[in-house]
Amino acid sequence: MAMPAAEIESAIRAALPDADVKITDLAGDGDHYAAVVVSSAFKGKTRVQQHKMVYDALSGRMGGQLHALQLQTTVKD
């Protein structure tokens, strides 16, 4: 079952309200996405911690509804 890009963006924004989120469907199949997430909540966090915050926002949908997510995170100025 595919996961719409809008649902991914909504889940990330719910967990990181100040985030700028850009989602790209990499394969056109609703299973393989790239996400760029910029948030002040990442300040002081390692890249691994930042990515975990985003994956946590997806509430276990990785590997099920969402097969692959190429992730880039950045601290908002």
N, C-alpha and C positions, 0 to 999 in steps of 0.2 A: 504494500500500500504506500503510495507516494505521499509526501508532505509538501503542501504548497509553500512557496517562498514567503508569502504574507504571514503564514502561521509561524515560521521560524523567526521572522522579524518581530512579530508580536510577542513571542515568548522571551526573546532577548530583551526587548524594551520593557517588559514587565519586571524583569530582574534588575535591569540597568536603565532606569528611567531617563538618564541624561545621554544615553548612548546615541551616536550616529551609526546607523546600520545600513550596509549595502549588501544585498544578497544577489548572487549571480547563479543561474542554473547552468552548470557546466556541460551537461549532456542532453538537456532537453527532456529528461525522463522523470523529473521530480524526485530523484534519489541522490543526485550528485550535485552539491552546491559549493560555492565559495562564499565566504562571508568576511567582510571587513567591518570590524567593530571598534569604535573610538569612544572611550568613556573616561571620565575623571576617576571613576571607581577603581581603575587599574593602577592609579598612582601608588608607588612603593611596592607593587607586586611584581614578581618574576613573570616571565612570559608563560611558564607552565601554570602558575597560579591564575593568570589572566584567562588562559584557555579553559582551565577548569571552571572558572566562573561562568563562562559562556556555555560550556557543556552542561553544567548544573542547571542553567536556565532552561535547557531543553528537556529537563525532567525525564531522563531515561529513554528518550525517543531515538537516540543514536543507536544504530544497529538494527532498529525495528522499522519505524516509519521513515527514518532518515538514514540512508546507507552510508553516505560519505559527506564530510564537511571540511573543506580546505579553509583554514582559519587564519586570519591576520588580525592582531589586536594592537592597539596603540593608545597611549595615554592622551586624553584631551587636554589641550593647553588651557 
